């Protein structure tokens, strides 16, 4: 499998968009990647917007972004919580500095905004945060999926197949 040697952080907090967390995790695991769910607390059951649970494998203090090949940020309302944690912002900055794949969908752009990594990057998101992305220096595009270097962004659940394919393809190249 093409992602056998890859390790991915999947950030989690309550009110994540269920499909935007689980669809990428399952697809990457199908291709051989190890995906760890990482939240503020280890072994905590976080509940998605539609009631799907996700149990964190690690808390923020137990991992080092340098030990991973990529990071996924789900949408939903979780990004508004995740962006308040310095550890999350540091994970994203480490990935950005190392040019490792960063995946963000829907409202997940808020985390990248707070990490201050969007200046001059072509991105997309849910149209609801379009102006936030632009005000953070991003070049917003009304497309299902946008890949700019190591950042893969997408708009909403119907875009998950091309989003995860683009992310997996990029991860396989690294």
N, C-alpha and C positions, 0 to 999 in steps of 0.2 A: 504494500500500500504506500502511496506516495507521501503520506504525512507521518510515517512511522516514528521518526526521530524528533517530532515537533511537540513542544509544550506550549499550551495556551492558557492565559488567564481569562476567565469569564467573570466579570464583576456582577455582583448581585446585591440587591436590597429590596425591601418590600415595595410592592406595586410595580414591579417590572412588567413589561409587556410579555405575556406568557410565550407566545410564538417567537418573539424576537430574542428571547434567551435560549429556549430549548431547541428550536430548529437549527441554529448554527452549531450548538453543542453536539447534537446527534449527527449532523452531516460531517463535522470534523472528526468525530470519533469513528464514524464509518470508514473514514479514509486513514485511520491509524493514529491520529493525534491524541495526545493526552490533554484533556481539558479539565482544569481545576476551577471549581466555583469558589470565589473569594469574596467574603463580606466582612463587615465590621466585627462579627462574632463567628467563631468556629462552631460547627455542628448546629447552627441555628437554622430553623425552618423559616425561610422567607416565603411570603405568599404573593403570587402574581396578581395582576389586576382582575383576572378572571378566575382566581382561586387555585391555580396550579402551584404546588409547592416546589421549593428548591432548597436543598440542604447544603450549606456551605462546607467545603472541604477544609478551608483555612480561613484565619482572620488576617487582616492586613499586615500585622506584625510578623506573621510566620513565613512570609515569602519575600523574595527579592525579584524585582522585575528583570534584573540582569540574567536570571536563571531561566527565563522564558523566551519564546520565539515570537510571541504575538499577544495582543490583548483584544478582547471583545467587550463592548459596552452596549447593553441592551437599551431599548427605549422604554416607554411607559413613563411612570412618574418617578421611578427609581433614580434616573439621572439627576433629578433635582436634589436628591439626598446624597448621592455618591459624590457630587461635585463639592460638597462641604467638607470632605475628608482630605486632609493634606496628603495622606498616604496614596490615595487614589490619584490625585493630581501628579504626584511624584512618579507613580507607575507610568502614567501616560507620557510624562516628560522624558522619562528614561527610554521608553519605546520610541518616542519621536526622535530623540538625539541619536539613537542607534539605528534609526531608519528601519525599525521592525514594524510589521503590519499592525495597524490600528483599525479595528472595525467599529463603526458606529452607525446606528440606525434610528430613525425617528427623532425622539427628543434626546438621544444620547449625545447629540452635538453640544448640549449644555456642558458636559464634562470636558470636551475638548476646548470649548470657549474658556472655561475656568482655568484650564491648564495653560491657556494662552499660546496655543500652537497653530492657530488657523490663519495667521497673516499671510496673504498671498496664495493660499491653497484653494483649489477648486473643490467644492463640496456640495452635498445636498443634504436634506433633512426633511422632516415633516414641514410643510409650508407654514405651520404655526410658529416655528422659530426661525424662519427665513431671515427676518430682520436682525435677530440676535446674532446669527451666523455672519451676516454682512457687517454688522457693527463691530464684530470681533476681528474683522479683516479678511474673512473668507470671501471667496468668489462663488456665490450661490448659483446653482444650476438646477432647473426643474427637470431632472432626469431620475429614473428609477435607481440607478447606481452610478456613482462617480468614483473613479480611481485616480488619485493624484499622488504619484510616488508610492509611499507606503501607507497612505490613508485611503481606506475604502469606506464610502458613506452611502447610505440608502435612505429612502423615504418612509416606507411603511410595510406592514406584513405581506401584502401581495407581491412585494419586490424581493422577498426572501430568497427565492431560487437564484436569480442572477447575482444578488448580493453575496450569498455564501459561496457561490461558484467563483466569483471574482476574488473573494478573500482567500479561499483555499488555493486558487491558482497562484496568487501572490505569495502565500506562505510556502508553497511547494518550491518556488523559485529561490527562496532564501536559504 
